[in-house]
């Protein structure tokens, strides 16, 4: 895979190359740049590579300035020590955003996304690539954390991966978490349903949104419904209506 490395820190560049050697992919490093100006010049004088690893903070500015001067049509894996640029990264051809120090595991996960690009010609901006990039952007647009208000003016971060299920109790939306128990949410269940990854969470009924990780058993119930047992246990039966049974089985 013809690969361009854009990195201005020698230690980070060595770390990236070491991770690249550990993964099951053949890389051909066709260039290395360490600045915005140098990268723009490289793209203007070389064919488009098949993949770019791009640091964000470069010697002479932000890597996002590169996109104002050149049209990069190949997939990009951003490598950075900062997490606040993820949304901006996915507005361009980014297929992954890896925080430093880079591990071979993180790199392999990013490269797994590229498997669907087999046969893609990096010099042609095909509809297939754009469809994949749009799909990956949607993937990254789902919530990964929530800030939950607690006493006074304090907020605590909640990782979505730690949430087992959401439910309504006396008109209040709550979530049962793996580590800190039950917390209150300001959003409605309808709003939360649009924020959560549909592959990980399922709207069981009007009262519950459940995580796949919380489901410990499913049994038939009266009227063609399903009774879902959760862990931690819910305070009431979580029933899937007959009309939703097929969707639930497909999801699970």
Backbone bond lengths (Angstrom), bond angles and torsions (degrees), N, CA, C in turn:
res aa  C-N    CA-C-N  psi(-1)  N-CA   C-N-CA  omega(-1)  CA-C   N-CA-C  phi
1 X - - - 1.461 - - 1.531 109.05 -
2 X 1.309 116.85 119.14 1.465 122.62 -178.26 1.530 108.76 -70.91
3 X 1.348 115.56 116.37 1.459 120.87 -167.66 1.516 112.12 -128.85
4 X 1.337 115.47 134.61 1.459 122.39 174.71 1.530 108.52 -105.57
5 X 1.339 116.16 133.05 1.461 121.68 177.89 1.524 109.26 -107.97
6 X 1.327 117.05 124.47 1.464 122.29 179.37 1.523 106.80 -118.32
7 X 1.319 116.37 103.81 1.468 121.82 -173.69 1.522 108.92 -158.43
8 X 1.353 117.83 132.75 1.462 120.58 -177.01 1.527 113.32 -105.43
9 X 1.325 118.18 -0.41 1.459 121.15 178.03 1.526 109.26 -107.88
10 X 1.314 116.43 122.81 1.457 120.42 -175.92 1.523 112.00 -62.41
11 X 1.330 117.31 -41.12 1.463 120.48 -179.74 1.523 110.55 -64.42
12 X 1.337 116.87 -42.00 1.459 121.01 178.94 1.520 111.02 -65.77
13 X 1.335 116.23 -36.54 1.466 120.33 178.37 1.525 110.45 -65.56
14 X 1.336 117.02 -42.36 1.472 120.38 176.87 1.519 111.00 -62.25
15 X 1.341 116.24 -41.39 1.466 120.88 179.47 1.525 111.28 -63.24
16 X 1.336 116.47 -41.70 1.461 120.95 178.67 1.524 110.77 -63.51
17 X 1.315 116.72 -46.14 1.464 120.08 -179.34 1.524 111.49 -63.50
18 X 1.325 116.57 -37.01 1.464 120.14 178.37 1.529 110.63 -65.05
19 X 1.349 116.74 -42.13 1.467 120.19 177.63 1.515 111.13 -65.15
20 X 1.330 116.33 -37.10 1.470 120.55 179.47 1.529 111.18 -63.61
21 X 1.334 117.01 -34.66 1.460 120.25 179.56 1.524 112.28 -70.08
22 X 1.329 116.87 -24.96 1.458 121.01 -175.07 1.521 113.23 -83.76
23 X 1.322 117.77 -21.55 1.464 120.06 -176.51 1.518 110.68 -89.12
24 X 1.321 114.74 160.84 1.465 120.93 -174.74 1.524 110.78 -87.00
25 X 1.317 116.29 62.64 1.463 121.83 179.35 1.528 108.67 -145.39
26 X 1.320 116.62 137.59 1.462 121.12 177.24 1.527 109.52 -88.93
27 X 1.318 116.02 112.11 1.462 121.22 178.39 1.526 109.97 -101.65
28 X 1.306 114.81 138.91 1.460 120.94 169.10 1.524 106.15 -116.78
29 X 1.332 116.27 105.27 1.462 120.08 -178.45 1.521 108.73 -75.87
30 X 1.337 115.99 110.18 1.464 121.00 -175.26 1.518 112.21 -96.15
31 X 1.327 117.07 -7.18 1.453 119.25 178.95 1.513 111.86 -175.72
32 X 1.336 116.08 155.61 1.458 123.14 175.26 1.523 107.81 -136.85
33 X 1.330 117.45 127.32 1.460 121.54 177.30 1.522 108.61 -130.20
34 X 1.348 115.61 159.18 1.470 118.73 -177.14 1.523 112.90 -132.96
35 X 1.340 117.35 11.85 1.463 120.12 -177.71 1.524 110.21 -148.54
36 X 1.330 115.16 162.70 1.457 120.70 176.64 1.525 109.78 -63.10
37 X 1.338 116.12 -48.97 1.469 120.74 -177.74 1.520 111.20 -61.88
38 X 1.319 116.79 -46.25 1.458 120.51 -179.06 1.517 112.46 -64.36
39 X 1.321 116.55 -35.63 1.465 120.02 179.64 1.522 111.18 -69.14
40 X 1.320 116.75 -42.34 1.470 120.66 177.92 1.528 109.82 -60.43
41 X 1.317 115.74 -44.06 1.468 119.77 179.09 1.525 111.00 -63.14
42 X 1.325 116.01 -38.60 1.466 119.66 179.69 1.528 110.32 -62.67
43 X 1.315 117.70 -47.21 1.469 120.58 -178.95 1.526 111.67 -64.61
44 X 1.318 117.03 -31.48 1.467 119.97 -179.76 1.524 112.78 -75.61
45 X 1.330 116.93 -14.65 1.468 119.58 -175.91 1.521 113.80 -121.37
46 X 1.337 117.94 5.23 1.461 120.78 -179.00 1.530 109.84 -134.53
47 X 1.335 116.26 155.83 1.468 119.39 173.47 1.522 110.40 -64.47
48 X 1.319 116.37 156.16 1.462 121.11 178.74 1.526 109.55 -63.81
49 X 1.346 118.36 128.86 1.468 120.14 176.68 1.527 110.45 -73.62
50 X 1.308 115.95 176.49 1.463 120.96 177.37 1.531 112.39 -89.32
51 X 1.333 115.81 -19.14 1.465 120.73 -178.50 1.521 108.68 -157.02
52 X 1.345 115.73 145.32 1.463 121.57 175.98 1.524 109.07 -127.05
53 X 1.345 116.18 130.86 1.456 121.66 165.61 1.518 106.62 -99.05
54 X 1.329 117.00 124.02 1.465 120.32 -171.40 1.523 111.77 -130.55
55 X 1.337 115.81 117.08 1.455 120.57 168.90 1.528 108.03 -74.38
56 X 1.310 117.54 157.43 1.464 120.21 -176.31 1.528 111.50 -95.38
57 X 1.342 117.24 -45.96 1.464 120.32 178.52 1.524 108.88 -89.26
58 X 1.333 116.13 108.28 1.458 121.55 -178.59 1.527 110.63 -108.19
59 X 1.327 115.98 175.25 1.463 120.93 -172.94 1.516 113.52 -58.47
60 X 1.333 117.13 -34.06 1.463 119.70 -175.42 1.529 113.23 -120.41
61 X 1.324 118.16 20.04 1.465 119.06 176.81 1.513 113.45 146.73
62 X 1.313 114.73 -163.48 1.459 122.04 -177.81 1.519 111.40 -87.20
63 X 1.331 116.46 139.26 1.458 120.75 179.20 1.522 111.65 -62.09
64 X 1.318 117.82 -23.37 1.462 119.64 -179.82 1.532 111.93 -66.92
65 X 1.344 116.58 -19.64 1.463 119.74 176.22 1.526 111.59 -67.11
66 X 1.331 116.15 -22.49 1.469 120.63 -179.72 1.524 110.42 -61.94
67 X 1.312 116.15 -36.16 1.466 120.43 -174.93 1.529 112.59 -71.82
68 X 1.333 116.59 -15.75 1.467 119.76 176.07 1.527 111.53 -77.34
69 X 1.335 116.61 -18.66 1.459 121.23 -173.67 1.521 114.15 -113.01
70 X 1.316 117.81 -12.47 1.463 120.15 -178.06 1.522 110.14 -150.98
71 X 1.302 115.83 153.33 1.469 122.16 -177.79 1.526 108.74 -102.03
72 X 1.324 116.19 101.42 1.464 120.85 -179.67 1.524 108.22 -91.70
73 X 1.315 116.43 117.55 1.469 120.83 -174.64 1.516 113.44 -106.72
74 X 1.325 118.22 -3.22 1.467 120.06 179.83 1.530 109.88 -94.07
75 X 1.332 118.11 164.51 1.471 120.59 177.74 1.529 111.43 -64.72
76 X 1.344 114.85 148.97 1.462 121.72 -178.49 1.528 109.36 -127.04
77 X 1.318 116.07 134.07 1.464 121.75 170.79 1.522 106.90 -109.96
78 X 1.332 117.15 113.55 1.455 120.78 179.33 1.527 110.05 -81.02
79 X 1.325 115.77 137.26 1.460 122.01 177.36 1.518 107.54 -125.80
80 X 1.319 117.53 122.03 1.458 119.79 -172.99 1.521 110.35 -156.59
81 X 1.318 115.62 160.49 1.459 121.07 175.76 1.523 111.41 -92.59
82 X 1.329 117.31 0.92 1.465 121.50 -174.71 1.525 110.15 -121.82
83 X 1.337 116.41 138.57 1.463 119.63 -177.16 1.525 113.92 -98.57
84 X 1.357 117.68 -1.75 1.467 118.74 -173.05 1.526 114.15 -82.46
85 X 1.337 116.87 -2.11 1.456 119.23 -177.33 1.534 112.74 -103.55
86 X 1.321 117.21 9.29 1.467 119.46 -173.34 1.525 112.37 -60.18
87 X 1.332 116.95 -45.64 1.468 119.60 -179.01 1.520 111.01 -62.53
88 X 1.334 116.96 -43.62 1.456 120.77 179.12 1.528 110.67 -63.03
89 X 1.328 116.42 -36.78 1.467 120.70 -179.57 1.514 111.42 -62.55
90 X 1.324 117.52 -37.93 1.452 120.25 -176.28 1.525 113.42 -83.41
91 X 1.321 116.15 5.46 1.456 119.75 170.98 1.518 111.04 -86.45
92 X 1.320 116.02 -12.35 1.458 120.82 173.59 1.527 107.49 -111.61
93 X 1.332 117.40 -164.03 1.467 119.84 -171.53 1.524 113.34 -80.02
94 X 1.310 117.61 40.71 1.460 120.55 -179.55 1.518 111.02 -80.55
95 X 1.336 115.91 134.33 1.463 119.54 174.24 1.529 111.23 -112.28
96 X 1.342 117.07 -5.78 1.462 120.46 177.40 1.519 109.55 -162.56
97 X 1.331 114.96 156.82 1.465 122.45 -177.73 1.522 105.92 -137.34
98 X 1.339 116.74 105.22 1.457 121.54 -173.46 1.520 109.97 -110.18
99 X 1.325 115.77 129.03 1.456 120.39 177.74 1.527 110.53 -85.80
100 X 1.330 115.60 139.74 1.458 121.17 177.18 1.530 110.14 -74.84
101 X 1.332 118.50 152.07 1.463 128.04 -3.92 1.529 110.84 -73.12
102 X 1.308 116.27 140.69 1.458 121.98 -174.60 1.519 110.52 -80.48
103 X 1.312 116.82 129.90 1.461 121.38 175.88 1.520 109.28 -104.14
104 X 1.313 115.98 159.05 1.464 119.77 177.70 1.520 110.91 -63.90
105 X 1.350 117.34 -29.72 1.473 120.83 178.64 1.518 110.67 -65.99
106 X 1.346 116.26 -46.90 1.465 120.13 178.08 1.521 110.85 -61.27
107 X 1.324 115.30 -41.09 1.459 119.82 -178.72 1.523 111.13 -66.61
108 X 1.322 116.88 -40.42 1.459 119.68 180.00 1.524 111.27 -64.20
109 X 1.330 117.15 -38.61 1.457 120.29 177.83 1.530 110.77 -61.56
110 X 1.327 115.39 -40.91 1.465 119.11 178.42 1.518 110.91 -65.53
111 X 1.322 116.59 -41.28 1.460 120.37 -178.49 1.524 112.01 -70.38
112 X 1.327 116.73 -27.37 1.468 119.44 176.42 1.521 110.85 -59.74
113 X 1.338 116.29 -32.69 1.460 120.04 178.15 1.529 111.65 -66.58
114 X 1.332 114.96 -26.25 1.456 119.34 -178.03 1.530 113.46 -80.45
115 X 1.318 116.79 -11.67 1.467 118.79 -177.68 1.523 111.59 -59.83
116 X 1.332 115.98 -30.62 1.461 119.53 179.92 1.522 111.72 -70.84
117 X 1.329 115.86 -9.96 1.461 119.94 -179.70 1.530 112.25 -94.66
118 X 1.325 117.94 11.91 1.467 119.95 179.30 1.519 110.75 -55.74
119 X 1.306 115.46 130.69 1.459 120.45 -179.72 1.497 113.31 88.71
120 X 1.331 117.38 -4.32 1.470 120.24 179.55 1.523 110.50 -71.26
121 X 1.318 117.17 130.95 1.462 123.29 176.25 1.516 108.65 -89.59
122 X 1.324 116.52 114.44 1.467 120.87 -173.16 1.515 113.15 -63.72
123 X 1.346 118.33 -14.40 1.459 119.85 -179.93 1.529 112.24 -88.90
124 X 1.342 117.13 -4.49 1.465 121.24 -178.81 1.517 109.71 -118.11
125 X 1.295 117.31 122.88 1.457 121.69 179.61 1.530 108.49 -84.18
126 X 1.311 117.84 80.65 1.456 122.81 -171.93 1.523 112.07 -78.90
127 X 1.336 113.97 159.68 1.458 119.03 175.85 1.520 110.67 -63.09
128 X 1.345 115.63 -33.43 1.463 119.56 -179.47 1.523 111.04 -58.84
129 X 1.331 116.83 -47.10 1.453 119.86 -179.97 1.521 111.11 -62.68
130 X 1.325 116.84 -43.99 1.454 119.83 -179.08 1.529 111.66 -63.49
131 X 1.337 117.06 -37.93 1.466 120.36 176.92 1.518 110.69 -63.33
132 X 1.326 116.66 -40.36 1.464 120.57 -179.68 1.517 110.31 -67.39
133 X 1.318 116.74 -43.91 1.463 120.47 179.97 1.520 110.91 -62.67
134 X 1.346 116.23 -42.23 1.472 118.95 177.39 1.522 110.57 -61.83
135 X 1.334 116.29 -39.72 1.458 120.15 178.57 1.514 111.54 -63.22
136 X 1.338 116.78 -42.50 1.450 120.68 -179.77 1.518 111.13 -68.66
137 X 1.323 117.25 -33.90 1.464 119.46 176.28 1.520 110.33 -64.01
138 X 1.346 117.08 -41.37 1.465 119.89 176.89 1.515 110.32 -61.60
139 X 1.344 115.86 -40.28 1.457 120.76 178.56 1.518 111.04 -56.65
140 X 1.346 116.09 -44.31 1.444 121.01 -176.52 1.524 112.45 -79.12
141 X 1.344 118.47 -10.73 1.454 120.86 -176.00 1.519 112.73 -81.30
142 X 1.336 118.75 -14.22 1.450 120.76 -179.96 1.528 110.12 -74.10
143 X 1.318 115.69 151.44 1.459 121.29 -176.87 1.518 110.74 -64.57
144 X 1.331 115.16 138.35 1.464 120.96 173.54 1.523 110.99 -112.77
145 X 1.346 116.94 -21.58 1.463 121.61 178.89 1.530 109.51 -144.75
146 X 1.318 115.60 154.29 1.457 122.46 171.47 1.528 108.16 -126.04
147 X 1.329 116.18 145.74 1.455 121.20 169.75 1.520 108.10 -98.84
148 X 1.319 116.33 118.96 1.459 121.57 -174.07 1.525 109.81 -107.98
149 X 1.350 118.08 123.61 1.469 119.70 177.82 1.523 111.03 -69.54
150 X 1.329 114.93 137.33 1.462 120.42 174.69 1.527 107.47 -122.15
151 X 1.301 117.95 -150.81 1.463 120.04 -175.00 1.524 111.63 -61.80
152 X 1.331 114.80 141.42 1.450 120.59 177.88 1.512 111.65 66.71
153 X 1.324 116.57 -133.91 1.457 121.14 -179.30 1.520 111.48 -106.00
154 X 1.309 116.60 24.08 1.465 121.62 -176.80 1.522 110.70 -91.71
155 X 1.332 116.25 144.98 1.459 123.21 174.64 1.522 108.65 -125.82
156 X 1.323 115.65 148.75 1.461 119.58 174.39 1.530 108.69 -124.88
157 X 1.340 117.59 141.72 1.462 119.86 178.18 1.529 111.08 -82.24
158 X 1.336 115.70 138.48 1.459 122.14 176.71 1.521 108.20 -120.19
159 X 1.307 116.15 123.02 1.458 121.33 175.64 1.527 109.14 -76.98
160 X 1.331 117.20 128.43 1.464 120.65 -179.47 1.531 111.23 -57.38
161 X 1.332 116.65 -31.86 1.465 120.48 -179.90 1.525 111.78 -63.81
162 X 1.344 117.14 -20.38 1.461 121.06 -179.47 1.521 112.88 -90.47
163 X 1.337 117.39 -5.80 1.464 120.72 -178.26 1.528 109.46 -87.76
164 X 1.318 116.08 125.23 1.462 121.52 -177.90 1.527 111.57 -90.53
165 X 1.324 116.85 -40.14 1.463 120.23 173.78 1.525 110.85 -166.99
166 X 1.340 114.60 157.79 1.459 123.57 173.18 1.525 108.06 -108.43
167 X 1.326 116.13 149.47 1.458 119.26 176.34 1.528 110.15 -155.28
168 X 1.327 115.91 165.09 1.460 121.85 177.88 1.517 108.90 -108.26
169 X 1.314 115.59 130.99 1.462 121.39 176.27 1.519 108.57 -133.47
170 X 1.332 115.78 114.74 1.467 122.44 -178.53 1.528 111.36 53.28
171 X 1.324 114.83 42.82 1.449 120.79 176.39 1.519 115.05 80.81
172 X 1.328 117.99 0.44 1.465 122.30 -178.67 1.527 109.11 -107.80
173 X 1.335 116.17 130.86 1.460 120.91 177.82 1.524 109.16 -84.39
174 X 1.322 114.94 129.64 1.460 120.84 179.99 1.524 109.39 -131.80
175 X 1.331 114.97 160.48 1.462 120.66 175.46 1.514 108.75 -129.86
176 X 1.310 115.40 138.34 1.462 121.63 174.19 1.522 107.29 -97.47
177 X 1.322 116.28 121.76 1.451 121.48 -176.78 1.520 111.61 -108.44
178 X 1.314 115.01 163.90 1.459 120.96 -176.67 1.521 111.71 -74.59
179 X 1.346 116.46 -31.59 1.465 118.84 -169.99 1.522 115.36 -112.04
180 X 1.333 118.07 -31.45 1.470 118.59 -172.68 1.523 113.13 -120.63
181 X 1.321 117.65 15.74 1.450 120.08 176.38 1.514 113.55 80.93
182 X 1.322 116.45 -142.25 1.463 122.52 -174.86 1.531 110.57 -98.76
183 X 1.333 116.02 134.29 1.453 121.15 177.96 1.523 109.09 -130.16
184 X 1.328 115.91 154.25 1.459 121.36 179.57 1.520 110.47 -91.44
185 X 1.332 115.12 146.91 1.470 121.63 178.36 1.518 109.10 -120.38
186 X 1.325 115.40 146.76 1.458 120.75 177.71 1.524 111.93 -85.83
187 X 1.344 117.75 -24.35 1.453 121.22 -179.56 1.532 111.34 -75.19
188 X 1.329 115.73 156.44 1.461 120.22 172.30 1.528 108.93 -82.56
189 X 1.332 116.26 166.57 1.459 119.15 177.03 1.521 111.04 -63.99
190 X 1.319 116.88 -35.08 1.465 119.99 177.82 1.530 110.51 -62.56
191 X 1.328 116.87 -42.33 1.466 120.49 178.82 1.523 110.62 -66.62
192 X 1.318 116.78 -42.49 1.463 120.35 -179.65 1.522 111.44 -63.84
193 X 1.320 116.57 -35.36 1.468 120.22 -179.09 1.519 111.68 -60.78
194 X 1.331 117.76 -29.85 1.466 120.68 179.16 1.521 112.23 -83.44
195 X 1.335 117.77 -15.73 1.460 122.22 -177.15 1.526 112.90 -93.67
196 X 1.324 117.11 -20.48 1.461 121.82 -171.93 1.519 111.69 -97.47
197 X 1.316 115.55 147.87 1.463 121.01 179.67 1.531 109.10 -65.22
198 X 1.336 118.24 120.89 1.472 120.39 -176.65 1.520 113.60 -67.07
199 X 1.326 117.52 -16.48 1.453 119.62 175.72 1.514 112.65 -79.13
200 X 1.352 116.28 -16.83 1.466 120.81 -176.99 1.521 113.23 -108.66
201 X 1.352 116.30 -26.66 1.467 120.36 -178.06 1.526 110.21 -126.15
202 X 1.332 114.82 146.61 1.468 120.76 -177.05 1.527 109.23 -131.81
203 X 1.332 115.43 133.61 1.469 120.42 176.69 1.525 107.67 -81.15
204 X 1.322 114.99 97.45 1.463 120.39 -174.34 1.522 111.81 -69.17
205 X 1.326 116.27 -42.59 1.464 122.19 179.87 1.521 108.23 -164.79
206 X 1.312 117.56 -165.75 1.462 120.03 -177.09 1.518 112.83 -67.32
207 X 1.334 116.94 -21.38 1.464 120.89 -174.30 1.528 114.54 -102.43
208 X 1.351 118.02 -16.64 1.464 119.36 -171.12 1.524 113.29 -135.21
209 X 1.337 115.57 138.82 1.466 124.39 162.37 1.521 105.49 -118.94
210 X 1.314 117.45 122.99 1.461 120.49 -172.37 1.522 111.74 -116.63
211 X 1.333 115.00 147.68 1.460 121.52 173.53 1.519 109.27 -89.66
212 X 1.312 116.55 146.08 1.462 120.59 177.93 1.529 110.23 -59.25
213 X 1.319 116.86 -34.23 1.467 120.80 -177.98 1.528 112.58 -66.18
214 X 1.339 116.07 -22.15 1.465 119.08 -178.09 1.521 112.85 -83.31
215 X 1.326 118.15 -16.99 1.470 121.71 -175.08 1.520 109.83 -78.27
216 X 1.341 116.17 121.18 1.471 119.84 178.67 1.524 112.22 -109.82
217 X 1.328 117.60 -21.38 1.462 120.32 174.98 1.520 109.73 -164.82
218 X 1.321 115.43 157.59 1.468 122.29 178.51 1.516 107.65 -136.05
219 X 1.320 116.78 134.25 1.472 120.37 179.96 1.524 110.04 -134.95
220 X 1.332 114.97 155.09 1.465 119.96 177.02 1.513 110.02 -67.38
221 X 1.343 114.98 147.51 1.462 120.80 179.90 1.521 107.94 -134.29
222 X 1.305 115.60 168.86 1.460 120.57 -176.65 1.525 111.86 -58.22
223 X 1.326 115.14 147.75 1.460 120.63 175.76 1.509 113.90 73.41
224 X 1.337 118.09 22.63 1.448 121.03 178.80 1.518 114.16 77.31
225 X 1.321 116.66 12.32 1.454 120.32 -179.89 1.527 111.33 -88.79
226 X 1.328 116.01 172.85 1.462 122.42 175.82 1.520 109.00 -119.33
227 X 1.317 116.19 141.74 1.454 122.68 175.47 1.522 107.97 -106.76
228 X 1.335 116.95 118.44 1.460 122.07 -175.18 1.528 109.55 -103.25
229 X 1.321 116.06 124.50 1.459 121.87 176.61 1.523 108.91 -93.29
230 X 1.324 116.33 129.58 1.452 121.71 -176.58 1.523 111.60 -114.20
231 X 1.306 115.04 157.18 1.464 122.03 173.84 1.532 108.00 -133.90
232 X 1.352 115.64 116.61 1.457 130.35 3.56 1.532 111.98 -64.97
233 X 1.348 116.77 153.13 1.471 119.86 -176.65 1.526 112.37 -62.73
234 X 1.319 115.38 142.13 1.462 121.02 173.75 1.519 109.57 -79.38
235 X 1.316 116.46 158.36 1.464 120.61 -178.31 1.529 112.08 -79.48
236 X 1.342 117.14 -10.09 1.450 122.04 177.72 1.520 109.12 -144.35
237 X 1.329 116.72 168.30 1.459 119.79 178.88 1.532 110.32 -65.46
238 X 1.327 115.29 136.56 1.464 121.20 175.87 1.518 106.50 -103.54
239 X 1.340 115.46 105.36 1.460 121.31 -173.64 1.520 111.12 -108.07
240 X 1.326 114.72 136.58 1.461 121.74 173.56 1.524 107.56 -98.26
241 X 1.327 117.26 122.96 1.457 120.14 -178.00 1.524 111.13 -64.85
242 X 1.307 115.94 159.41 1.466 121.07 179.77 1.528 110.87 -56.78
243 X 1.317 116.37 -37.71 1.463 120.48 -178.76 1.525 112.48 -68.87
244 X 1.353 117.16 -21.89 1.457 121.23 -176.93 1.526 113.06 -102.07
245 X 1.321 117.47 -2.05 1.460 120.71 -174.92 1.528 111.97 -60.77
246 X 1.328 117.27 -47.64 1.466 120.24 -178.94 1.513 111.10 -61.64
247 X 1.343 117.17 -42.92 1.464 120.74 179.44 1.518 110.76 -63.39
248 X 1.327 116.29 -39.02 1.467 119.74 178.78 1.523 111.40 -64.96
249 X 1.327 117.09 -44.78 1.467 119.82 -179.88 1.522 111.36 -64.90
250 X 1.325 116.92 -37.79 1.469 119.85 177.09 1.527 110.33 -65.41
251 X 1.324 116.54 -40.86 1.462 121.04 178.65 1.509 111.44 -64.44
252 X 1.324 116.08 -43.89 1.459 119.27 -174.67 1.518 111.87 -74.89
